[in-house]
């Protein structure tokens, strides 16, 4: 919370009238991770981290960081699943998941399967990787 407040103070100190830059970035960071947080898929610390980055860097940068972080989070998730369950099991489950989108029989089988233990993935690392990608190659990708 102090990072969010200090970003607003720094914006006012250096740019006089641009305090809304921090507020808009903060709200954008909140809105990006609001639904995953409410559904229980992400922690409050990750939401606050993205909000603080939005307050410092602005709405445009936090949207890019969120997109890069989502891709990095997906790759991290697949790597952790491969480490825990093996390549063959993960390949089978992912293909079954994707085919259940259009195949009603697979969808019914998938719903009938008992839920296993929940796997926790450090999403703060994905957000950090999104920040690094944005700083290093963000201008190359977005122009």
C-alpha positions as CSV (number, residue, x, y, z in Angstrom):
1,X,0.0,0.0,0.0
2,X,2.9,2.4,0.7
3,X,4.2,1.9,-2.9
4,X,0.8,2.9,-4.3
5,X,0.6,6.0,-2.1
6,X,4.2,7.0,-2.8
7,X,3.7,6.7,-6.6
8,X,0.8,9.2,-6.4
9,X,3.0,11.5,-4.3
10,X,5.9,11.2,-6.7
11,X,3.6,12.0,-9.7
12,X,2.3,15.1,-7.9
13,X,5.8,16.2,-7.0
14,X,7.4,15.7,-10.4
15,X,4.4,16.4,-12.7
16,X,2.2,18.8,-10.7
17,X,-1.2,17.8,-12.1
18,X,-0.7,14.1,-13.2
19,X,-2.0,12.4,-10.0
20,X,-4.7,10.8,-12.0
21,X,-2.0,8.9,-13.9
22,X,-1.3,6.8,-10.8
23,X,-5.0,6.4,-10.0
24,X,-5.8,5.1,-13.5
25,X,-2.8,2.7,-13.4
26,X,-3.8,1.5,-10.0
27,X,-7.4,0.8,-11.0
28,X,-6.3,-0.9,-14.2
29,X,-4.0,-3.2,-12.3
30,X,-6.9,-4.0,-9.9
31,X,-9.4,-4.7,-12.7
32,X,-7.0,-7.0,-14.5
33,X,-6.8,-9.4,-11.6
34,X,-10.1,-8.8,-9.9
35,X,-12.0,-11.8,-11.4
36,X,-9.2,-14.3,-10.8
37,X,-8.9,-13.1,-7.2
38,X,-12.7,-13.3,-6.6
39,X,-12.7,-16.9,-8.0
40,X,-9.9,-17.9,-5.7
41,X,-7.3,-18.5,-8.3
42,X,-4.9,-15.8,-7.2
43,X,-3.9,-14.2,-4.0
44,X,-4.3,-10.6,-2.7
45,X,-0.6,-10.0,-2.8
46,X,-0.5,-10.6,-6.5
47,X,-3.3,-8.1,-7.0
48,X,-1.5,-5.5,-4.9
49,X,1.7,-6.1,-6.8
50,X,0.1,-5.4,-10.1
51,X,-1.8,-2.4,-8.6
52,X,1.5,-0.9,-7.4
53,X,3.1,-1.4,-10.8
54,X,0.2,0.2,-12.4
55,X,0.4,3.2,-10.0
56,X,4.1,3.7,-10.9
57,X,4.0,2.9,-14.6
58,X,0.5,3.8,-15.8
59,X,-2.4,2.0,-17.3
60,X,-0.8,1.2,-20.7
61,X,2.2,-0.4,-19.1
62,X,0.3,-2.5,-16.6
63,X,-1.9,-3.9,-19.4
64,X,1.2,-5.0,-21.3
65,X,2.7,-6.4,-18.0
66,X,-0.6,-8.3,-17.4
67,X,-0.5,-9.8,-20.8
68,X,3.1,-10.8,-20.7
69,X,2.6,-12.1,-17.1
70,X,-0.3,-14.2,-18.3
71,X,1.8,-15.9,-20.9
72,X,4.7,-16.4,-18.5
73,X,2.2,-17.8,-15.9
74,X,0.9,-20.3,-18.4
75,X,4.4,-21.4,-19.2
76,X,5.4,-21.7,-15.5
77,X,2.2,-23.6,-14.9
78,X,2.9,-26.1,-17.7
79,X,6.5,-26.6,-16.4
80,X,5.3,-27.2,-12.8
81,X,2.7,-29.7,-14.1
82,X,5.3,-31.5,-16.1
83,X,7.6,-31.7,-13.1
84,X,4.9,-33.0,-10.9
85,X,3.0,-35.4,-13.2
86,X,5.3,-36.1,-16.2
87,X,5.1,-35.1,-19.8
88,X,2.8,-37.9,-21.0
89,X,0.2,-37.2,-18.3
90,X,0.2,-33.5,-18.9
91,X,-0.1,-33.9,-22.7
92,X,-3.0,-36.3,-22.3
93,X,-4.8,-34.0,-19.8
94,X,-4.3,-30.9,-21.9
95,X,-5.5,-32.6,-25.1
96,X,-8.5,-34.0,-23.2
97,X,-9.2,-30.5,-21.8
98,X,-9.1,-28.8,-25.3
99,X,-11.2,-31.5,-27.0
100,X,-13.8,-31.2,-24.3
101,X,-14.6,-27.7,-25.6
102,X,-16.3,-29.2,-28.7
103,X,-16.8,-32.9,-27.7
104,X,-19.8,-33.4,-25.4
105,X,-18.6,-36.9,-24.4
106,X,-15.3,-35.6,-23.2
107,X,-17.0,-32.8,-21.4
108,X,-19.2,-35.2,-19.5
109,X,-16.2,-37.4,-18.6
110,X,-14.3,-34.4,-17.4
111,X,-17.1,-33.2,-15.2
112,X,-17.4,-36.7,-13.7
113,X,-13.8,-36.9,-12.7
114,X,-13.1,-36.2,-9.0
115,X,-11.1,-33.1,-8.3
116,X,-7.5,-33.7,-7.1
117,X,-5.4,-31.6,-4.8
118,X,-5.1,-27.9,-5.7
119,X,-1.8,-26.9,-7.3
120,X,-0.4,-23.6,-6.1
121,X,1.7,-21.6,-8.6
122,X,3.7,-18.5,-7.6
123,X,2.0,-15.8,-9.8
124,X,4.2,-13.0,-8.5
125,X,7.1,-14.5,-10.5
126,X,4.9,-14.4,-13.6
127,X,4.1,-10.7,-13.0
128,X,7.8,-10.0,-12.5
129,X,8.6,-11.8,-15.7
130,X,6.0,-9.7,-17.4
131,X,7.6,-6.6,-16.0
132,X,11.0,-7.6,-17.3
133,X,9.7,-8.5,-20.7
134,X,7.9,-5.1,-20.8
135,X,11.1,-3.3,-19.9
136,X,13.4,-5.2,-22.2
137,X,11.3,-6.0,-25.2
138,X,8.0,-4.3,-24.8
139,X,8.8,-1.5,-27.2
140,X,10.0,-4.0,-29.8
141,X,6.7,-5.9,-29.7
142,X,4.2,-3.0,-29.5
143,X,6.1,-0.5,-31.6
